[in-house]
């Protein structure tokens, strides 16, 4: 089932069920967290609860997208309680990329970079037996809910950024229940937008490169998703596709299980605070910068994969300097 958050024709927040070209509005809930809370209270699945709350009120999906009334599929009333994070070096990539990677891994431990050592560790221990903990993945913090832009919203490129590049990824969407248990509401496709040139200068700059806005949606798939997911990542400039490539995600194309990545995130007590929501990106293997492509102000990123319905589109917007080196004042 594909669910969304949106603003209806009366300018009110709502939760909806996607049905072809229409959105079926749900009654009694205006946020995904409210729907999840109701499902937990009633002891039912998210899908069953959504079906029970379906109304006869329909919205035109295409019109809502065009009018930018579609919201990220998971948000929090207080943006500070929406935590956005991710894991990297988790995907196997295309067959050619895998062959190249295995050739490098065959050169001996001493010849491996830290990134290749991390990737190798994932290959060897990222898929443990059920109920067991595997090796830790690379992990990073992206920001809170203020760093999340809606479908159609602009992804800002800061004045100090060296690059503004797309990252088509699978994201897990979670809410922490009243007992401190992480509850996975579903999955969404996302753009874990980053600064790849900064990251390539030195891997210790990864944290800086990841502190960027991001986008997920428009739809959240509740319940199970395919083990192998094929999607397409595009960049449009002045209405024309200037870069395009398929991407693979899902557990069949990853060196870690999703359960292992979830464990190594939620094992920290501070990430299990009741009421908080989490958006966690699971990594990518497809980047335009690998092909030498350089994005420009006004480019539109388009990411889509069949299970996730409508494409996620976001333009790149170059920003002016907002903070100067002498900006801190002593009191």
Backbone bond lengths (Angstrom), bond angles and torsions (degrees), N, CA, C in turn:
res aa  C-N    CA-C-N  psi(-1)  N-CA   C-N-CA  omega(-1)  CA-C   N-CA-C  phi
1 X - - - 1.473 - - 1.527 109.83 -
2 X 1.345 116.58 136.73 1.461 121.25 179.64 1.527 110.07 -108.71
3 X 1.318 115.69 122.32 1.455 122.99 -176.75 1.518 110.39 -117.32
4 X 1.318 116.11 151.60 1.465 120.50 178.37 1.525 110.35 -139.96
5 X 1.330 114.52 162.16 1.460 122.65 167.44 1.527 106.41 -108.60
6 X 1.325 116.17 140.14 1.461 118.74 -178.27 1.518 110.54 -154.82
7 X 1.306 115.35 170.48 1.465 122.80 173.16 1.521 106.11 -105.48
8 X 1.331 116.68 122.74 1.462 119.41 -175.04 1.529 112.04 -78.67
9 X 1.320 115.48 -177.95 1.465 120.66 -177.11 1.508 114.05 -64.98
10 X 1.343 117.38 -12.58 1.464 122.03 178.54 1.529 111.41 -104.01
11 X 1.347 115.18 16.35 1.469 122.77 177.75 1.524 113.29 65.05
12 X 1.327 116.32 29.38 1.463 120.64 177.43 1.526 110.17 -111.95
13 X 1.339 115.01 143.09 1.464 119.81 177.42 1.527 109.76 -64.28
14 X 1.328 115.30 146.68 1.458 119.36 -179.80 1.525 109.93 -155.45
15 X 1.322 114.56 163.00 1.459 122.33 172.90 1.516 106.49 -114.73
16 X 1.333 115.85 139.60 1.452 118.70 -177.17 1.514 113.39 -136.98
17 X 1.310 114.21 159.84 1.456 123.35 175.45 1.524 107.37 -106.27
18 X 1.332 117.10 125.01 1.460 120.37 -178.75 1.520 109.52 -78.54
19 X 1.324 115.14 127.51 1.464 121.58 178.68 1.528 107.71 -135.09
20 X 1.333 116.23 90.27 1.457 120.46 -177.96 1.517 111.55 63.14
21 X 1.330 116.36 -123.36 1.464 121.42 -178.66 1.527 112.48 -86.80
22 X 1.335 116.80 2.99 1.456 120.76 -176.56 1.529 112.08 -118.65
23 X 1.318 114.58 157.56 1.457 122.38 171.86 1.523 106.81 -112.26
24 X 1.322 116.32 123.58 1.465 121.25 176.16 1.530 107.51 -90.89
25 X 1.308 116.84 115.23 1.461 121.08 -178.08 1.529 110.85 -73.48
26 X 1.348 115.61 139.05 1.456 121.13 176.61 1.527 109.89 -95.29
27 X 1.310 116.94 146.40 1.462 121.01 178.71 1.528 110.42 -92.39
28 X 1.300 115.46 157.33 1.471 124.38 170.91 1.527 115.39 72.17
29 X 1.322 118.94 -6.63 1.472 120.49 178.22 1.525 109.20 -132.13
30 X 1.329 116.30 139.46 1.460 119.55 179.26 1.526 112.37 -120.52
31 X 1.330 117.15 2.78 1.460 122.53 177.58 1.531 109.32 -142.89
32 X 1.330 115.47 154.41 1.453 119.23 177.64 1.522 110.64 -62.85
33 X 1.338 117.03 -35.01 1.464 120.04 178.97 1.533 110.95 -65.34
34 X 1.334 116.94 -33.97 1.472 120.12 177.73 1.529 110.08 -67.86
35 X 1.326 116.49 -38.62 1.466 120.35 177.13 1.528 109.86 -64.45
36 X 1.335 116.72 -43.44 1.465 120.99 -179.76 1.525 111.08 -65.19
37 X 1.323 116.69 -41.29 1.464 120.84 179.18 1.519 110.46 -62.22
38 X 1.318 116.95 -40.22 1.460 121.20 178.59 1.526 110.70 -65.51
39 X 1.330 116.47 -41.90 1.459 120.43 179.83 1.527 110.83 -62.45
40 X 1.334 116.43 -42.80 1.466 120.47 178.62 1.533 110.82 -63.81
41 X 1.326 116.55 -42.47 1.461 121.26 -179.85 1.522 111.51 -62.52
42 X 1.340 116.09 -40.83 1.462 120.90 -177.21 1.527 112.72 -84.76
43 X 1.340 116.27 -7.83 1.456 119.72 -178.80 1.513 113.10 69.01
44 X 1.329 116.78 32.09 1.457 122.28 -178.77 1.529 110.54 -120.07
45 X 1.319 115.65 165.53 1.461 120.00 176.77 1.527 110.05 -73.62
46 X 1.316 115.65 162.49 1.461 120.34 177.57 1.529 110.08 -62.45
47 X 1.325 116.51 -40.59 1.462 120.62 -179.78 1.527 111.83 -62.99
48 X 1.327 115.96 -46.07 1.468 119.58 -179.22 1.522 111.01 -63.94
49 X 1.326 116.18 -39.24 1.465 120.39 179.97 1.516 110.76 -66.64
50 X 1.330 116.02 -41.92 1.473 119.71 178.89 1.522 110.89 -62.65
51 X 1.323 117.30 -43.95 1.468 120.78 179.29 1.532 111.19 -60.99
52 X 1.335 115.70 -39.21 1.472 120.09 -178.43 1.526 111.84 -68.57
53 X 1.336 117.38 -24.72 1.462 121.67 -177.20 1.527 112.95 -99.16
54 X 1.325 116.77 2.05 1.468 119.85 -179.18 1.530 110.91 -64.68
55 X 1.326 115.52 139.15 1.467 121.71 178.64 1.528 109.40 -112.01
56 X 1.298 115.63 -175.26 1.463 120.37 175.84 1.527 111.27 -95.98
57 X 1.328 116.14 3.54 1.467 120.55 179.21 1.516 109.88 -79.87
58 X 1.325 116.38 123.18 1.463 122.12 -177.51 1.522 111.13 -116.09
59 X 1.308 115.97 146.05 1.465 122.81 174.64 1.521 108.12 -121.47
60 X 1.317 116.92 146.73 1.457 121.68 175.56 1.527 108.24 -77.27
61 X 1.326 116.93 115.82 1.471 121.94 -174.45 1.528 111.44 -64.16
62 X 1.318 117.19 -47.99 1.469 121.01 -178.27 1.524 111.07 -59.84
63 X 1.333 116.08 -40.52 1.461 120.04 179.84 1.527 110.81 -65.64
64 X 1.336 116.69 -41.34 1.462 120.75 179.34 1.530 111.02 -63.36
65 X 1.341 116.78 -38.91 1.465 120.36 176.68 1.525 110.89 -65.68
66 X 1.313 116.31 -46.18 1.464 121.06 -178.58 1.518 111.35 -62.50
67 X 1.326 116.42 -37.62 1.469 121.17 -179.17 1.528 112.60 -86.31
68 X 1.329 116.19 5.47 1.469 123.57 177.79 1.528 111.40 55.98
69 X 1.326 114.66 46.40 1.465 120.93 176.90 1.527 112.62 -102.99
70 X 1.341 115.31 3.99 1.460 119.67 177.15 1.530 108.55 -90.41
71 X 1.308 116.51 129.80 1.460 122.96 -178.48 1.530 109.76 -101.33
72 X 1.334 118.49 166.37 1.467 118.56 171.16 1.526 108.63 -56.84
73 X 1.323 118.96 146.02 1.466 120.31 -175.25 1.524 114.61 -68.72
74 X 1.331 118.02 -15.11 1.462 120.53 174.78 1.519 109.47 -140.80
75 X 1.329 115.70 127.66 1.466 122.82 177.45 1.528 107.69 -143.11
76 X 1.323 115.76 176.86 1.466 121.62 176.32 1.520 108.15 -130.47
77 X 1.327 116.94 147.89 1.470 121.02 178.15 1.523 110.96 -54.62
78 X 1.326 116.34 -38.73 1.457 123.47 178.21 1.523 107.24 -109.83
79 X 1.338 117.34 109.10 1.461 121.47 -174.02 1.527 113.31 -56.47
80 X 1.328 117.40 -25.88 1.460 120.80 179.96 1.525 111.85 -67.06
81 X 1.329 117.02 -17.42 1.463 120.98 -179.99 1.524 112.54 -99.96
82 X 1.336 116.14 15.11 1.461 122.59 171.28 1.519 106.22 -110.03
83 X 1.324 117.58 112.97 1.458 122.76 -173.96 1.525 109.05 -106.36
84 X 1.339 116.36 124.25 1.461 121.70 -176.42 1.526 108.97 -113.53
85 X 1.328 115.42 123.56 1.459 121.79 -175.91 1.529 109.30 -141.36
86 X 1.330 115.78 -179.49 1.455 118.59 178.18 1.509 112.85 -165.80
87 X 1.308 115.03 168.62 1.456 122.59 175.54 1.515 108.61 -127.07
88 X 1.338 116.51 145.97 1.458 121.17 -179.12 1.516 111.47 -123.48
89 X 1.338 115.50 174.11 1.464 123.01 -179.94 1.533 110.96 57.44
90 X 1.317 115.10 41.03 1.470 120.86 -175.16 1.523 113.49 -112.74
91 X 1.335 118.03 -9.44 1.465 120.33 -172.44 1.527 112.42 -111.17
92 X 1.319 115.33 145.56 1.460 121.73 -177.58 1.524 112.51 -81.11
93 X 1.308 117.27 -24.99 1.457 121.05 178.58 1.514 112.44 78.46
94 X 1.334 116.01 -165.50 1.455 121.55 179.65 1.520 109.92 -73.77
95 X 1.314 116.62 170.78 1.460 120.50 179.48 1.528 111.00 -60.04
96 X 1.338 116.96 -42.75 1.469 120.44 -179.92 1.514 110.92 -65.09
97 X 1.337 116.38 -39.02 1.464 119.83 178.86 1.522 110.51 -66.38
98 X 1.340 116.25 -38.14 1.468 119.96 178.37 1.525 110.88 -64.97
99 X 1.349 117.09 -42.38 1.465 120.41 179.07 1.519 111.03 -60.47
100 X 1.346 115.80 -43.87 1.460 120.86 179.21 1.524 111.08 -63.58
101 X 1.338 115.96 -41.59 1.454 120.56 -179.26 1.530 110.72 -64.88
102 X 1.322 117.47 -42.56 1.459 120.36 -178.42 1.531 111.58 -67.24
103 X 1.322 116.91 -32.14 1.465 119.86 175.97 1.525 110.52 -64.42
104 X 1.322 116.21 -41.05 1.464 120.46 178.71 1.527 110.85 -67.69
105 X 1.344 116.05 -40.17 1.455 120.10 -179.56 1.524 112.04 -66.04
106 X 1.332 116.76 -23.63 1.460 120.67 -179.34 1.508 113.92 -78.82
107 X 1.323 117.19 -1.15 1.458 120.73 -176.91 1.517 114.58 -82.11
108 X 1.319 119.07 0.04 1.460 121.09 -179.68 1.516 111.97 99.15
109 X 1.330 116.83 150.43 1.464 122.58 -175.63 1.520 112.73 -59.04
110 X 1.319 116.93 -39.54 1.467 120.55 -175.91 1.522 112.33 -65.45
111 X 1.332 116.63 -26.06 1.466 120.36 -177.17 1.526 112.69 -87.81
112 X 1.337 117.25 -5.69 1.455 120.81 -175.44 1.527 111.81 -82.74
113 X 1.325 115.36 140.27 1.464 120.21 170.95 1.522 108.31 -74.34
114 X 1.325 116.67 167.22 1.464 119.89 177.61 1.526 110.98 -59.79
115 X 1.346 116.54 -37.40 1.462 119.88 179.90 1.522 111.00 -65.05
116 X 1.340 117.15 -42.31 1.456 120.09 179.22 1.523 111.40 -67.87
117 X 1.334 117.30 -34.50 1.469 120.49 175.99 1.524 110.10 -63.02
118 X 1.327 116.43 -40.49 1.461 120.83 178.69 1.524 110.63 -66.13
119 X 1.339 116.00 -42.08 1.459 120.23 179.50 1.533 110.28 -64.70
120 X 1.339 116.37 -42.83 1.459 121.05 178.75 1.523 111.24 -61.49
121 X 1.333 116.37 -41.53 1.467 120.40 178.59 1.518 110.65 -59.66
122 X 1.341 116.34 -39.29 1.459 120.34 178.01 1.516 111.98 -64.98
123 X 1.336 116.44 -41.76 1.462 120.53 178.14 1.526 111.44 -60.66
124 X 1.336 115.28 -37.83 1.465 119.99 -174.71 1.528 113.35 -86.97
125 X 1.334 117.70 -27.52 1.460 118.76 -174.48 1.498 116.13 -141.03
126 X 1.343 117.78 17.87 1.456 120.75 -177.41 1.516 115.03 -87.51
127 X 1.328 116.09 -8.37 1.464 119.73 -179.37 1.530 109.74 -125.79
128 X 1.332 116.26 72.48 1.466 120.60 -178.79 1.528 111.54 -74.12
129 X 1.323 115.55 171.44 1.467 120.43 175.35 1.517 109.42 -63.71
130 X 1.324 116.60 154.51 1.462 122.00 -179.12 1.530 110.43 -55.56
131 X 1.316 115.58 131.55 1.459 120.57 179.69 1.514 113.79 88.35
132 X 1.339 117.15 -4.82 1.458 121.39 179.52 1.525 109.87 -105.09
133 X 1.342 116.76 156.53 1.458 122.17 176.73 1.521 109.30 -95.64
134 X 1.316 116.82 130.48 1.458 121.64 175.45 1.523 110.62 -94.78
135 X 1.320 116.25 -167.25 1.461 120.39 -179.46 1.527 110.74 -67.27
136 X 1.318 115.53 155.51 1.459 121.11 177.99 1.529 110.30 -74.69
137 X 1.318 117.93 140.32 1.463 120.77 174.87 1.534 110.38 -90.07
138 X 1.318 115.10 170.08 1.469 119.49 166.05 1.528 106.50 -62.63
139 X 1.334 117.30 141.47 1.470 121.03 -176.16 1.527 107.83 -137.51
140 X 1.328 116.71 146.33 1.466 119.36 177.27 1.530 110.38 -149.07
141 X 1.314 114.11 156.75 1.471 122.59 176.84 1.519 108.32 -100.94
142 X 1.342 117.54 135.36 1.471 120.69 179.12 1.516 113.30 -107.26
143 X 1.315 117.65 -28.52 1.457 119.08 -178.08 1.518 110.51 147.08
144 X 1.330 115.91 -169.80 1.461 119.97 175.82 1.525 109.18 -109.94
145 X 1.329 116.60 -164.91 1.453 120.32 -175.03 1.519 115.33 -61.35
146 X 1.335 116.74 -18.65 1.469 119.79 178.17 1.520 111.95 -72.80
147 X 1.324 116.73 -14.26 1.464 121.76 -179.91 1.532 111.66 -95.16
148 X 1.320 116.45 3.61 1.461 121.79 -177.99 1.520 110.07 -100.26
149 X 1.327 117.01 122.81 1.467 120.42 178.31 1.529 108.90 -104.77
150 X 1.322 117.75 150.73 1.470 120.63 -178.82 1.523 111.56 -78.14
151 X 1.322 117.85 165.50 1.463 120.19 171.78 1.529 109.44 -53.86
152 X 1.317 115.63 130.90 1.464 120.50 -178.04 1.511 113.34 90.18
153 X 1.333 118.01 -15.41 1.458 121.37 179.93 1.524 111.54 -77.63
154 X 1.320 116.05 154.97 1.462 120.98 -177.94 1.522 111.71 -77.62
155 X 1.335 115.41 140.41 1.459 122.25 172.53 1.519 107.09 -94.79
156 X 1.336 118.56 110.68 1.462 120.75 -175.07 1.532 112.08 -70.88
157 X 1.316 116.04 137.97 1.464 121.78 171.19 1.525 107.00 -106.15
158 X 1.342 118.35 106.30 1.466 120.90 -177.25 1.520 112.14 -59.10
159 X 1.315 115.92 155.80 1.465 120.63 -179.17 1.520 111.90 -61.38
160 X 1.324 117.61 -28.14 1.465 121.39 -178.26 1.528 112.68 -88.64
161 X 1.328 118.26 -5.72 1.464 121.80 -177.39 1.524 110.68 -71.21
162 X 1.319 116.10 144.14 1.457 121.65 176.41 1.522 111.31 -94.94
163 X 1.320 116.44 -15.82 1.459 121.69 -178.01 1.519 109.21 -158.11
164 X 1.309 116.13 153.26 1.454 121.74 170.72 1.510 106.69 -132.88
165 X 1.323 116.40 95.88 1.453 120.01 -172.57 1.514 113.72 -120.46
166 X 1.327 115.30 147.31 1.459 122.07 -178.63 1.527 111.16 -76.14
167 X 1.335 115.04 155.92 1.460 122.21 169.91 1.537 107.63 -143.20
168 X 1.328 117.20 99.81 1.468 119.59 179.34 1.523 109.93 -73.47
169 X 1.326 117.10 120.76 1.455 119.92 -173.28 1.523 112.65 -143.45
170 X 1.310 113.52 157.92 1.454 122.41 168.96 1.519 107.45 -86.21
171 X 1.337 117.23 135.25 1.462 121.08 179.37 1.522 109.67 -125.12
172 X 1.324 115.93 139.87 1.451 121.75 174.03 1.518 109.70 -94.47
173 X 1.337 117.60 138.96 1.461 122.73 -177.71 1.524 108.75 -116.78
174 X 1.345 116.46 125.53 1.455 121.47 -170.34 1.532 112.07 -134.05
175 X 1.319 114.58 154.28 1.454 122.69 170.48 1.527 107.45 -131.62
176 X 1.333 117.49 139.97 1.458 121.49 177.09 1.525 107.96 -91.37
177 X 1.343 116.34 123.44 1.459 119.01 -176.00 1.522 111.99 -79.64
178 X 1.321 116.93 -179.78 1.472 122.16 -174.74 1.522 112.77 -62.41
179 X 1.342 117.22 -21.44 1.465 121.09 179.49 1.526 112.75 -94.97
180 X 1.325 116.24 5.45 1.460 119.87 179.66 1.522 113.87 81.59
181 X 1.331 117.64 20.78 1.458 121.63 179.46 1.524 110.43 -96.99
182 X 1.342 118.59 131.28 1.472 120.05 175.25 1.528 109.74 -70.26
183 X 1.312 115.96 127.63 1.464 122.16 179.06 1.527 108.05 -115.39
184 X 1.328 116.62 116.91 1.461 118.68 177.83 1.516 108.94 -80.16
185 X 1.339 116.06 119.62 1.463 121.07 179.31 1.524 111.13 -83.76
186 X 1.328 116.00 -31.43 1.454 119.67 -179.67 1.509 111.61 165.82
187 X 1.321 114.73 -163.56 1.461 122.12 -179.17 1.525 109.38 -128.33
188 X 1.331 115.32 153.52 1.461 121.01 174.69 1.522 108.24 -139.85
189 X 1.312 115.31 156.24 1.457 119.21 170.69 1.524 106.26 -83.43
190 X 1.328 117.45 149.18 1.453 118.77 -176.68 1.511 113.37 -148.41
191 X 1.318 115.09 168.47 1.461 122.89 173.86 1.524 107.15 -116.77
192 X 1.329 115.63 100.12 1.464 121.46 179.59 1.527 107.77 -87.58
193 X 1.325 113.02 67.07 1.458 125.15 -175.59 1.534 111.52 -55.03
194 X 1.355 117.04 131.80 1.464 120.82 -174.27 1.527 111.44 -145.25
195 X 1.338 115.84 174.25 1.470 123.49 177.33 1.523 108.10 -107.35
196 X 1.319 116.49 92.32 1.460 121.09 -172.91 1.527 113.59 -73.56
197 X 1.319 117.76 -28.89 1.467 119.75 179.10 1.520 110.15 -68.42
198 X 1.327 116.73 -42.63 1.469 120.02 175.99 1.520 110.40 -60.17
199 X 1.333 117.13 -44.53 1.460 121.04 -178.93 1.524 111.44 -61.77
200 X 1.336 116.73 -38.00 1.459 120.41 -176.87 1.529 113.44 -73.36
201 X 1.316 117.15 -17.63 1.459 119.10 177.34 1.522 111.25 -64.15
202 X 1.332 115.32 -38.86 1.464 121.28 -179.17 1.523 106.43 -167.64
203 X 1.331 117.83 128.88 1.460 119.83 -176.23 1.523 112.62 -61.61
204 X 1.359 117.25 -18.84 1.462 119.36 176.91 1.525 111.79 -73.06
205 X 1.334 116.93 -8.59 1.464 121.33 175.66 1.531 111.57 -91.28
206 X 1.334 116.47 7.40 1.462 120.04 179.34 1.523 111.48 -53.77
207 X 1.336 116.93 -44.13 1.468 120.09 -177.61 1.524 111.21 -58.18
208 X 1.342 116.70 -42.86 1.469 120.00 178.26 1.529 110.77 -65.27
209 X 1.318 116.85 -40.62 1.470 120.59 -175.52 1.525 112.40 -66.95
210 X 1.338 116.34 -25.41 1.459 120.85 -177.01 1.530 113.41 -90.46
211 X 1.315 117.84 -13.42 1.467 120.54 179.61 1.530 109.27 -77.70
212 X 1.301 114.83 74.89 1.458 123.71 -178.83 1.529 108.73 -140.47
213 X 1.315 115.97 163.02 1.452 120.69 175.52 1.531 109.57 -67.17
214 X 1.307 116.95 169.27 1.456 122.02 179.26 1.520 108.54 -155.11
215 X 1.324 115.98 173.49 1.468 120.60 -179.96 1.522 109.31 -144.23
216 X 1.326 116.19 148.83 1.462 122.17 174.26 1.525 108.87 -136.91
217 X 1.332 115.67 158.00 1.455 119.53 175.38 1.522 113.08 108.50
218 X 1.340 116.74 -155.67 1.456 127.00 1.83 1.535 114.65 -66.64
219 X 1.342 116.42 -22.84 1.464 119.69 -171.17 1.521 112.69 -108.72
220 X 1.314 115.78 150.92 1.455 122.16 171.74 1.520 108.35 -110.09
221 X 1.331 116.44 128.33 1.454 120.95 174.69 1.521 107.77 -88.89
222 X 1.326 116.68 115.79 1.462 120.50 177.00 1.523 108.32 -90.71
223 X 1.312 116.34 143.40 1.458 119.54 -177.41 1.513 111.39 91.19
224 X 1.332 115.98 -159.08 1.460 122.00 -174.15 1.523 111.86 -74.68
225 X 1.330 114.98 151.93 1.462 122.36 174.61 1.531 108.07 -124.13
226 X 1.334 118.49 160.23 1.463 120.31 179.20 1.525 112.07 -61.98
227 X 1.330 116.33 150.95 1.471 120.49 177.36 1.521 111.03 -68.22
228 X 1.317 116.53 -30.47 1.463 121.34 177.80 1.522 109.02 -122.85
229 X 1.307 115.78 125.06 1.465 122.11 -177.82 1.526 109.05 -123.26
230 X 1.315 116.24 128.18 1.459 121.78 177.99 1.523 108.91 -110.66
231 X 1.315 115.33 131.61 1.453 120.16 179.96 1.512 111.27 -136.69
232 X 1.315 115.37 -178.82 1.465 121.94 178.49 1.521 109.42 -132.53
233 X 1.314 115.10 133.97 1.466 121.97 176.17 1.524 108.09 -113.96
234 X 1.333 115.58 127.93 1.474 120.70 -177.90 1.525 110.65 -130.06
235 X 1.325 114.69 155.52 1.462 121.15 169.57 1.522 107.26 -127.38
236 X 1.323 115.39 125.07 1.466 121.07 179.57 1.511 110.14 -109.36
237 X 1.327 115.67 141.21 1.465 121.84 178.10 1.526 108.23 -134.68
238 X 1.317 115.13 118.64 1.458 121.67 -178.28 1.534 110.81 55.20
239 X 1.319 114.78 40.22 1.455 119.97 175.31 1.513 115.45 84.95
240 X 1.330 118.07 -3.31 1.453 121.64 -178.50 1.529 111.03 -113.12
241 X 1.328 116.80 142.39 1.460 120.81 176.22 1.526 108.33 -74.51
242 X 1.339 116.92 118.59 1.466 120.99 -178.45 1.536 112.23 -108.40
243 X 1.319 116.19 -11.45 1.474 120.89 173.19 1.521 107.54 -155.50
244 X 1.323 115.35 142.03 1.467 119.63 -179.07 1.517 109.45 -156.77
245 X 1.325 116.06 140.72 1.460 120.22 178.34 1.530 109.73 -159.42
246 X 1.331 116.90 143.81 1.466 119.22 173.82 1.520 110.18 -75.77
247 X 1.320 117.06 157.52 1.455 120.49 174.03 1.529 109.63 -138.14
248 X 1.320 114.31 155.77 1.455 121.81 179.61 1.519 109.67 -119.35
249 X 1.319 116.68 138.32 1.452 120.84 174.65 1.533 107.62 -148.01
250 X 1.319 116.70 -172.96 1.450 120.87 -173.31 1.522 109.87 92.96
251 X 1.325 116.59 158.24 1.468 121.12 -172.59 1.524 114.39 -56.32
252 X 1.333 118.20 -33.47 1.460 120.71 -179.29 1.521 111.75 -64.43
253 X 1.325 117.09 -19.84 1.460 122.18 -178.77 1.529 112.51 -111.03
254 X 1.327 115.70 17.82 1.459 120.96 -177.11 1.526 111.12 -122.38
255 X 1.335 115.68 155.86 1.462 121.43 177.62 1.526 111.58 -91.95
256 X 1.310 117.56 -5.33 1.462 123.40 176.10 1.523 108.88 -124.76
257 X 1.319 116.34 152.13 1.459 119.35 168.03 1.524 107.95 -78.67
258 X 1.314 116.06 154.05 1.459 120.02 175.68 1.524 109.46 -62.46
259 X 1.325 117.46 -37.34 1.469 121.08 179.06 1.522 111.26 -60.61
260 X 1.329 117.54 -37.93 1.468 120.39 179.47 1.521 111.04 -68.54
261 X 1.330 116.74 -40.50 1.465 120.73 178.50 1.528 110.27 -66.46
262 X 1.330 116.19 -39.44 1.463 120.03 177.88 1.525 110.74 -64.45
263 X 1.327 117.24 -43.85 1.469 120.35 -179.61 1.519 111.32 -58.23
264 X 1.333 116.94 -46.54 1.462 119.62 -175.44 1.526 113.11 -73.68
265 X 1.306 116.85 -9.02 1.464 119.95 171.32 1.526 110.20 -91.76
266 X 1.305 116.19 -51.88 1.463 120.14 -173.02 1.531 114.07 -83.37
267 X 1.318 118.39 -0.18 1.473 119.64 176.16 1.528 111.18 -67.52
268 X 1.322 117.20 -18.40 1.464 121.15 178.42 1.527 109.76 -82.51
269 X 1.336 115.98 126.20 1.466 120.84 -176.39 1.518 112.82 -55.26
270 X 1.320 116.95 -37.83 1.469 120.38 -175.82 1.525 112.89 -70.64
271 X 1.329 116.97 -10.35 1.460 120.55 175.35 1.525 111.79 -97.46
272 X 1.345 115.49 12.32 1.463 119.28 177.84 1.534 110.05 -128.16
273 X 1.319 114.92 46.96 1.466 121.34 179.21 1.532 108.89 -87.96
274 X 1.316 118.36 121.63 1.469 120.71 -178.31 1.529 112.86 -51.49
275 X 1.326 114.59 131.96 1.460 120.58 178.06 1.515 114.25 96.25
276 X 1.331 117.94 -21.46 1.463 120.14 179.09 1.527 110.20 -69.84
277 X 1.322 115.93 154.69 1.467 120.61 171.28 1.523 108.37 -119.60
278 X 1.319 115.66 150.94 1.462 122.12 -178.12 1.521 109.93 -129.86
279 X 1.319 115.26 138.43 1.460 122.64 171.67 1.525 105.46 -119.76
280 X 1.327 116.59 117.83 1.457 120.19 -174.64 1.521 110.40 -124.04
281 X 1.338 116.03 118.93 1.462 122.08 178.99 1.529 109.82 -83.92
282 X 1.342 116.31 137.74 1.460 121.07 -173.87 1.525 114.96 -98.69
283 X 1.325 118.94 2.96 1.456 120.05 175.78 1.521 113.70 106.45
284 X 1.337 114.79 166.33 1.462 120.95 -177.82 1.517 110.53 -142.55
285 X 1.320 115.81 168.50 1.461 121.15 174.95 1.525 110.81 -134.81
286 X 1.325 117.17 7.86 1.465 121.63 -175.40 1.526 110.17 -130.30
287 X 1.338 116.41 117.91 1.460 122.18 -178.47 1.523 109.72 -138.41
288 X 1.325 117.44 137.52 1.464 119.96 179.18 1.523 111.78 -67.44
289 X 1.333 117.88 -29.29 1.459 120.19 -177.67 1.529 111.55 -65.42
290 X 1.332 117.05 -25.91 1.465 120.87 177.43 1.524 110.38 -62.01
291 X 1.338 116.75 -29.93 1.466 121.67 177.74 1.524 112.34 -89.61
292 X 1.333 116.78 8.71 1.457 120.90 -180.00 1.509 114.06 79.15
293 X 1.340 117.33 12.99 1.464 120.71 -178.49 1.526 110.30 -79.76
294 X 1.330 116.01 137.47 1.464 121.35 178.26 1.519 109.43 -116.70
295 X 1.330 115.93 123.31 1.464 120.31 -179.09 1.521 111.00 -75.36
296 X 1.328 115.31 158.87 1.462 121.90 179.66 1.519 109.94 -132.20
297 X 1.318 115.59 158.39 1.456 121.92 176.13 1.530 109.75 -54.52
298 X 1.316 116.61 129.79 1.464 120.57 179.41 1.510 114.50 95.87
299 X 1.334 117.97 -13.27 1.470 120.18 175.52 1.531 109.55 -59.10
300 X 1.306 115.99 148.29 1.466 120.62 178.15 1.524 109.31 -114.05
301 X 1.327 115.96 123.71 1.465 121.84 174.92 1.532 108.07 -86.02
302 X 1.314 116.17 134.93 1.461 120.96 177.56 1.528 108.77 -132.18
303 X 1.313 116.18 121.04 1.463 122.10 -177.68 1.523 108.33 -127.29
304 X 1.322 116.37 129.66 1.458 119.09 178.80 1.521 110.90 -147.05
305 X 1.301 115.18 151.09 1.459 122.99 175.20 1.516 106.49 -150.48
306 X 1.307 116.55 137.42 1.459 122.20 -169.44 1.535 115.64 -49.68
307 X 1.336 120.36 -45.37 1.469 117.74 -176.74 1.528 114.03 -65.19
308 X 1.347 116.67 -16.60 1.460 120.30 -170.60 1.522 114.46 -103.47
309 X 1.313 116.67 12.45 1.455 120.48 172.68 1.513 114.79 70.76
310 X 1.331 116.37 -132.44 1.466 121.97 -174.68 1.520 111.78 -60.95
311 X 1.325 116.26 149.30 1.463 122.10 179.93 1.524 110.74 -68.21
312 X 1.327 115.15 149.98 1.464 122.08 173.25 1.519 107.49 -93.30
313 X 1.318 116.74 118.59 1.468 121.58 -179.10 1.527 110.02 -122.38
314 X 1.321 115.18 131.66 1.468 121.34 178.35 1.521 110.67 -146.63
315 X 1.329 117.95 128.78 1.462 120.12 177.00 1.532 111.78 -81.29
316 X 1.328 115.81 154.67 1.464 122.53 175.12 1.527 107.85 -92.20
317 X 1.332 116.35 132.28 1.463 120.32 -178.39 1.524 110.37 -128.67
318 X 1.330 115.83 116.15 1.465 121.11 178.08 1.526 109.15 -72.34
319 X 1.333 116.38 134.30 1.457 121.91 -176.63 1.539 111.41 -109.94
320 X 1.321 114.92 153.34 1.463 120.65 175.34 1.520 109.30 -83.31
321 X 1.326 115.80 161.26 1.459 120.25 179.40 1.524 110.46 -62.71
322 X 1.327 115.88 130.26 1.470 120.26 -178.51 1.523 113.17 -114.32
323 X 1.329 116.66 -12.78 1.466 120.31 -178.21 1.516 109.02 -142.84
324 X 1.309 117.30 128.40 1.467 121.74 -177.02 1.521 111.43 -101.30
325 X 1.354 116.93 158.11 1.458 120.48 -179.52 1.528 113.99 -54.23
326 X 1.317 116.70 -26.81 1.475 120.31 -179.84 1.530 111.28 -97.61
327 X 1.331 116.84 21.84 1.461 120.97 -171.54 1.514 115.67 -76.45
328 X 1.345 118.64 -15.62 1.455 120.06 -178.34 1.530 109.44 -87.00
329 X 1.335 116.89 129.08 1.455 121.88 -179.46 1.532 110.16 -110.06
330 X 1.304 115.29 137.84 1.462 120.45 176.40 1.525 109.44 -83.24
331 X 1.303 117.36 141.64 1.472 120.36 -178.50 1.527 109.38 -97.23
